[in-house]
Each structure stands twice: as C-alpha cells, then as structure tokens.
C-alpha cells in the first residue's frame, strides 16, 4: 500500500509521524473527488476547510474563538462551565 502522507523532503525517521490535519483532509478530498454523493462531497469540503481553519462560522462562534485565542485561561474556565473538554 502506498504511503499517502510521505513527503520527498521529509527525513526517513519522520515516516512514522502522525499526518497533520491538512494531510488527512487532502487525502480524504482526493479519495472522494469522484464521488457522486453530495453529502460525502460536503463533508469532505467541511473537513478540508476545518484543516485550513477557514470553515464558516456564526458571529457568536467567531467571537468565542477570538476570546479563546486571546485569553486561554478564560476559555478553559468557560469550556469547563459549559461541560466541554479542551
């Protein structure tokens, strides 16, 4: 089976490293490119956009992400209050 995540410029010791989110998203998109299933294509695009940190979000979600990025301690506290894990 071909190594879909190997890079020609990567040292041999990194062959066992986990692929990045972007590598996985690209691989999924390539595999599903010929799919005629609209739901599969939408999911593939969503995964790719998430890996690029470019998925569309609501205004409230954009504000939450901005606060999370600027104030990680506050974000962790609020996530715990909401019952989420980070």
Number of C-alpha atoms within 10 A of each C-alpha: 3 5 7 11 16 16 11 7 6 9 9 10 7 10 13 9 9 10 13 11 14 16 16 17 21 19 16 17 20 11 11 16 12 9 11 9 9 9 10 14 17 11 14 21 18 17 20 22 15 15 17 12 10 10 12 11 10 8 9 9 11 12 12 14 14 13 14 16 12 11 11 12 12 13 18 15 13 14 14 12 10 9 9 10 8 8
